[in-house]
Amino acid sequence: MKLVFATHNDHKLKEVQQLLPENIELLSLKDIECFDEIPETGDTLEENAKIKADFVTQTHGLNCFSDDTGLLVDALDGAPGVYSARYAGEQKSAKDNMAKLLSKLKGENDRAAHFKTVIHLNLQGNSYSFEGIVEGVITEAECGSGGFGYDPIFKPNGFDKTFGELPSETKNAISHRGRAIQKLVDFLKKSVY
């Protein structure tokens, strides 16, 4: 089965490919020659995931899923949230985003946060939604060079290392995206096979 993942992010694509069963052929936006920057104009992660999946399905007529992920920090009233990718500006620099977040939390004792991923799936004329959450804390400095985005400053509960330090297999098994993708995979196994 062919399924488009509506992303231009090679890191996300690689992470998701590792989680999907072999009988699902995952296509990227590049694979279907969609080079548009799909605007994420929603006020929630759910809205943004739906906007991206709907764009691909309506424009290319393909089964598609899309995700949107946010890092929600308790002491910042849920910020950066839906603006996580562009927290420090439209250049979407992970380094700048982490630096801004660490600066905002300087001297803050409450460093609790959670990652949330929402997946929107358009499959054979129907739409479905899946969610994954992982709780943790924001570290005081970057640790590790693995992963992407905020991974070097997010330590999941129950672990003494950040997502940037954990092996990708461990991270994928416990991460917000991993949990949401697992729900998607379980659904696909029941409905398509």
Phi, psi and omega in degrees: 000135178264136181216129180271134171257113186283079177212151170256359185273108182296328179296314179297316182301314180297317180298316182289321179303325180291340185263337184277149176296156184296335183278006172252119178272109183273125178250142176266173175298324178297319180300328180261012179057042173255104183253009178293145169270104185286119184293133177260086187260003181286159178267354180225163176298320180300314181296316181296319179298318180293318180303313184292315180294317180297322179301312182294315181297317182287323184278323186246352178066032184243151169297136189207150167226155181219154176233159166222139185231143175223152172256122183245117185255125185303311185293345180251025179053038177090358176286155359283344172054232184296343180260017186305315184293330183240032183302320182260010178134169185293347179291347176054046180272121179299319180299313180296319179298315180295318180298318180295316181296315179297323178295316180296331183264004181302124180081359182274129179278324180279103183247017180295141181204166171213147172268141176227129174243134174241130177248134174245125181245129170251114185223118176048047175086357178244159180239144181219156180227143181223148184225144175223138181227141171226129180270152178185201179224156175269127179286172180272348179207163178293137177223116179095158182238006179278175178068207179201175180063231183273006186309319182291352179239008180246119178251113181292147178304138179090359180233152178256013178231156177280168174301332179288343180256335183287147174299149184300326180297319179293312181301312182300327182289331186245351188286162174306313181292318178301318180292318179293318179296322179298320176297318177298313181299314179302318179296314181298321179298321181285322188264338187253330188261000000 
